[in-house]
Amino acid sequence: MDAEPNASTPTIALALGGGGARGLAHIHIVEALDELGLKPVAIAGSSIGAIIGAGVAAGMSGKDIREFTLKTVGNPREVMNRIWSLRPNSVREMVTGGFRFGQFNLERILKAFMPPALPETFADLSIPLKVTATDYYGQAGILIEEGELFPALAASASIPAVFMPVKHEGRILIDGGIYNPVPFEYLSGLADIVIGVDVVGAPVGEDQQMPNRVDSLFGASQLMMHSIISMKLEAHRPDIFLRPDVGRFKVLDFLRAEEVLKTSEAVKDELKRAIDAEITFRALPAEG
């Protein structure tokens, strides 16, 4: 039976990290909070974490997000139908634009794949949402908390060499995970318990196995993001920090959504135990 919130229930803030299809494991985090009767008071997200965070901020439950995910990106036929809806309108458009690798317009793709529950603006979300992106020429991470929602989500998830950068308020933006893979520091002081979830993963293979060019590109990004996360954790660790078992999956393995969820399901109970431990610890009388 789901827990009922009461006056002693701690407030929760949730930071969901970037990692492409590996980030579907975030769904377990949302479901665990639903089952405990806990709704985040603030959410920060990078890349896929920003996208799933937007669903939660719009009022979707973990169950809603799971069902929608398996029905869309986890369903090959539905993926093809929605991609087909994005086809160029003319031969000229196909030749001059088209779907070239590295030139996909992610904002268009998001609008074709995201649930109708998502509003157009941050102001219409029911929970405050903080979205990270990387200012390409400004050489800095930025935080977006207001204005239009879809351009911010597209910027945050614009993986280099896969999606086009996004022009937003006079800046060229790319994947938020480049500078801030798990943006938990933006939630400090906003809740009793801050939860950070890392789905970056790591290169997988035999020690002597030579990666191909694409795997090498994404693997290098994973190593870079691991370094950033390690430094962040040394400086200021969130109350709860989780790493679901998603290392075997690649950044674009969305068609393996069901497998990602099955492999990473243990993180749901891990989060419940961690929250219980935090509550128990906070209830202990202070020494002295």
C-alpha positions as CSV (number, residue, x, y, z in Angstrom):
1,M,0.0,0.0,0.0
2,D,1.3,3.5,-0.9
3,A,2.4,5.7,2.0
4,E,0.2,8.6,3.0
5,P,2.1,11.9,3.4
6,N,1.8,13.6,6.8
7,A,3.2,16.5,8.7
8,S,6.5,14.6,9.5
9,T,7.0,13.6,5.8
10,P,10.2,15.2,4.5
11,T,10.3,17.4,1.4
12,I,12.1,16.0,-1.6
13,A,14.0,17.7,-4.4
14,L,15.0,15.6,-7.4
15,A,18.0,15.9,-9.8
16,L,17.8,13.6,-12.8
17,G,21.0,13.2,-14.9
18,G,21.8,12.9,-18.5
19,G,22.6,9.6,-20.3
20,G,20.3,9.2,-23.3
21,A,18.3,5.9,-23.3
22,R,20.0,4.9,-20.0
23,G,17.9,7.7,-18.4
24,L,14.8,5.7,-18.8
25,A,15.9,4.2,-15.5
26,H,14.7,7.5,-14.0
27,I,11.2,6.2,-14.3
28,H,11.8,3.8,-11.4
29,I,12.8,6.8,-9.2
30,V,9.5,8.6,-10.0
31,E,7.6,5.4,-9.3
32,A,9.3,4.9,-6.0
33,L,8.4,8.4,-4.9
34,D,4.8,7.9,-6.1
35,E,4.6,4.7,-4.0
36,L,5.9,6.5,-0.9
37,G,3.5,9.3,-1.4
38,L,6.3,11.8,-2.0
39,K,6.0,14.6,-4.6
40,P,9.2,16.6,-5.3
41,V,9.0,20.3,-4.4
42,A,11.6,21.1,-7.1
43,I,13.2,19.2,-10.0
44,A,16.5,19.8,-11.8
45,G,17.4,17.9,-15.0
46,S,20.0,17.5,-17.6
47,S,19.3,16.0,-21.1
48,I,17.0,12.9,-20.7
49,G,16.7,13.9,-17.0
50,A,15.2,17.2,-18.0
51,I,12.8,15.5,-20.3
52,I,11.5,13.0,-17.7
53,G,11.7,15.8,-15.1
54,A,9.4,17.9,-17.2
55,G,6.8,15.0,-17.3
56,V,6.9,14.9,-13.5
57,A,6.7,18.6,-13.2
58,A,3.6,18.6,-15.5
59,G,1.8,16.2,-13.1
60,M,2.5,12.8,-14.7
61,S,3.0,9.8,-12.4
62,G,5.8,7.3,-12.9
63,K,3.2,4.9,-14.2
64,D,2.0,7.4,-16.8
65,I,5.6,8.0,-17.9
66,R,6.3,4.3,-18.1
67,E,3.2,3.5,-20.2
68,F,3.8,6.4,-22.5
69,T,7.5,5.5,-23.0
70,L,6.8,1.9,-23.8
71,K,4.0,2.9,-26.2
72,T,6.2,5.4,-28.1
73,V,10.0,5.2,-28.1
74,G,9.9,1.6,-26.9
75,N,7.6,0.5,-29.8
76,P,9.4,0.2,-33.2
77,R,6.2,0.6,-35.3
78,E,5.2,3.8,-33.3
79,V,8.7,5.2,-33.7
80,M,8.6,4.8,-37.5
81,N,5.1,6.3,-37.6
82,R,6.2,9.4,-35.7
83,I,9.5,9.8,-37.6
84,W,7.5,9.5,-40.8
85,S,5.3,12.4,-39.7
86,L,8.5,14.5,-39.6
87,R,9.5,13.7,-43.2
88,P,10.4,16.7,-45.4
89,N,7.4,18.2,-47.2
90,S,9.1,18.4,-50.6
91,V,12.0,17.0,-52.6
92,R,13.8,20.4,-52.3
93,E,13.4,20.4,-48.6
94,M,14.7,16.8,-48.5
95,V,17.8,17.8,-50.5
96,T,18.6,21.1,-48.7
97,G,17.7,19.9,-45.2
98,G,16.6,16.3,-44.7
99,F,17.5,14.0,-41.9
100,R,21.3,13.9,-41.9
101,F,23.1,12.4,-38.9
102,G,24.1,15.2,-36.6
103,Q,21.5,17.5,-38.1
104,F,18.3,16.2,-36.5
105,N,16.1,19.0,-35.1
106,L,15.4,17.8,-31.6
107,E,12.7,20.3,-30.9
108,R,10.7,19.0,-33.8
109,I,11.3,15.4,-32.6
110,L,10.4,16.2,-29.0
111,K,7.1,17.7,-30.1
112,A,6.3,14.5,-32.1
113,F,7.2,12.2,-29.2
114,M,6.4,14.0,-26.0
115,P,3.1,13.4,-24.2
116,P,0.2,16.0,-24.6
117,A,0.4,16.6,-20.8
118,L,3.4,18.8,-21.3
119,P,2.6,22.5,-21.4
120,E,4.3,25.1,-23.7
121,T,5.9,27.1,-20.9
122,F,7.7,26.6,-17.6
123,A,5.1,28.8,-15.9
124,D,2.4,26.2,-16.6
125,L,4.2,23.4,-14.8
126,S,2.9,22.3,-11.4
127,I,6.4,21.8,-9.9
128,P,9.3,24.2,-10.4
129,L,11.8,22.8,-13.0
130,K,15.4,23.7,-13.6
131,V,16.9,22.7,-17.0
132,T,20.6,22.7,-17.7
133,A,22.2,23.4,-21.1
134,T,25.7,24.2,-22.3
135,D,26.5,27.6,-23.9
136,Y,28.7,26.4,-26.8
137,Y,30.5,29.7,-27.5
138,G,30.1,31.1,-23.9
139,Q,32.0,28.0,-22.7
140,A,29.7,27.6,-19.7
141,G,26.8,25.7,-18.3
142,I,23.5,27.6,-18.0
143,L,20.3,27.1,-16.2
144,I,16.9,27.7,-17.8
145,E,13.9,28.1,-15.5
146,E,11.4,30.2,-17.4
147,G,10.0,30.9,-20.9
148,E,9.2,28.3,-23.5
149,L,9.6,24.7,-22.4
150,F,10.4,22.7,-25.6
151,P,13.4,24.8,-26.8
152,A,14.9,24.4,-23.3
153,L,14.4,20.6,-23.3
154,A,15.8,20.4,-26.8
155,A,18.8,22.4,-25.9
156,S,19.5,20.3,-22.8
157,A,19.3,17.1,-24.8
158,S,21.1,18.1,-28.0
159,I,23.8,15.5,-27.9
160,P,26.7,16.6,-30.1
161,A,27.1,14.8,-33.4
162,V,23.5,13.5,-33.2
163,F,21.3,16.6,-32.9
164,M,21.6,20.2,-34.1
165,P,22.5,22.8,-31.5
166,V,19.6,25.0,-30.4
167,K,19.5,28.8,-30.7
168,H,17.9,30.1,-27.5
169,E,17.8,33.8,-26.4
170,G,20.8,34.7,-28.6
171,R,23.0,31.8,-27.6
172,I,23.9,28.5,-29.2
173,L,23.2,25.7,-26.8
174,I,24.1,22.0,-26.7
175,D,23.7,19.1,-24.3
176,G,23.5,20.1,-20.6
177,G,25.4,17.0,-19.6
178,I,28.6,18.4,-21.2
179,Y,29.0,20.8,-18.3
180,N,26.6,19.4,-15.6
181,P,25.6,15.7,-15.9
182,V,23.7,15.6,-12.6
183,P,22.6,19.1,-11.5
184,F,21.9,18.4,-7.8
185,E,23.7,21.6,-6.6
186,Y,20.8,23.8,-7.9
187,L,18.5,22.1,-5.4
188,S,20.6,22.7,-2.3
189,G,18.4,24.2,0.5
190,L,15.2,23.7,-1.4
191,A,14.1,20.5,0.4
192,D,14.9,18.3,3.4
193,I,16.3,15.6,1.1
194,V,18.0,16.1,-2.2
195,I,18.2,13.1,-4.5
196,G,20.7,12.9,-7.4
197,V,20.5,10.1,-10.0
198,D,23.5,9.4,-12.3
199,V,22.8,7.5,-15.5
200,V,25.9,8.4,-17.5
201,G,27.2,4.8,-17.4
202,A,30.7,3.9,-18.6
203,P,32.3,2.3,-21.7
204,V,31.6,-1.4,-21.7
205,G,33.8,-4.1,-23.3
206,E,36.9,-6.2,-23.0
207,D,40.2,-4.5,-22.1
208,Q,41.7,-5.3,-25.5
209,Q,38.6,-4.6,-27.6
210,M,39.0,-1.6,-30.0
211,P,35.9,0.6,-29.9
212,N,34.5,1.8,-33.2
213,R,34.3,5.5,-34.0
214,V,30.8,6.1,-32.7
215,D,31.4,4.1,-29.5
216,S,34.7,5.9,-29.0
217,L,32.9,9.3,-29.3
218,F,30.2,8.5,-26.8
219,G,32.6,6.6,-24.5
220,A,34.9,9.7,-24.3
221,S,31.9,11.8,-23.3
222,Q,31.0,9.3,-20.6
223,L,34.5,9.5,-19.2
224,M,34.5,13.3,-19.2
225,M,31.1,13.4,-17.5
226,H,32.3,10.9,-14.8
227,S,35.2,13.2,-14.1
228,I,32.8,16.1,-13.6
229,I,30.5,14.1,-11.4
230,S,33.4,12.9,-9.2
231,M,34.6,16.5,-8.6
232,K,31.0,17.6,-7.8
233,L,30.6,14.8,-5.3
234,E,33.8,15.7,-3.6
235,A,32.7,19.4,-3.2
236,H,29.1,18.8,-2.2
237,R,27.3,15.4,-2.1
238,P,23.5,15.3,-2.2
239,D,21.7,13.5,0.6
240,I,21.0,10.5,-1.6
241,F,23.0,9.7,-4.8
242,L,22.1,6.7,-6.9
243,R,23.6,5.0,-10.0
244,P,21.1,2.6,-11.7
245,D,22.6,-0.5,-13.4
246,V,22.4,0.8,-17.0
247,G,26.1,0.6,-18.1
248,R,25.4,-2.0,-20.8
249,F,23.1,0.2,-22.8
250,K,24.0,2.8,-25.4
251,V,22.9,6.4,-25.5
252,L,20.4,5.8,-28.4
253,D,19.1,2.4,-27.2
254,F,15.5,3.8,-26.8
255,L,14.0,0.8,-28.6
256,R,15.4,-1.3,-25.8
257,A,13.2,0.6,-23.3
258,E,11.6,-2.4,-21.7
259,E,15.0,-4.0,-21.2
260,V,16.5,-0.9,-19.7
261,L,13.6,-0.8,-17.2
262,K,13.9,-4.5,-16.4
263,T,17.7,-4.3,-15.8
264,S,17.6,-1.2,-13.6
265,E,14.5,-2.0,-11.6
266,A,16.5,-2.7,-8.4
267,V,17.1,1.1,-8.0
268,K,13.5,1.5,-7.0
269,D,13.9,-0.4,-3.7
270,E,17.4,1.1,-3.3
271,L,15.8,4.6,-3.2
272,K,13.1,3.5,-0.8
273,R,15.7,2.1,1.6
274,A,17.8,5.3,1.3
275,I,14.8,7.5,2.0
276,D,13.8,5.4,5.0
277,A,17.4,5.6,6.3
278,E,17.4,9.4,5.9
279,I,14.1,9.7,7.8
280,T,15.3,7.4,10.6
281,F,18.6,9.3,10.9
282,R,16.9,12.7,11.0
283,A,14.5,11.4,13.7
284,L,17.4,10.5,16.1
285,P,17.9,12.9,19.0
286,A,20.8,15.3,18.7
287,E,23.8,14.4,20.9
288,G,24.7,16.6,23.8
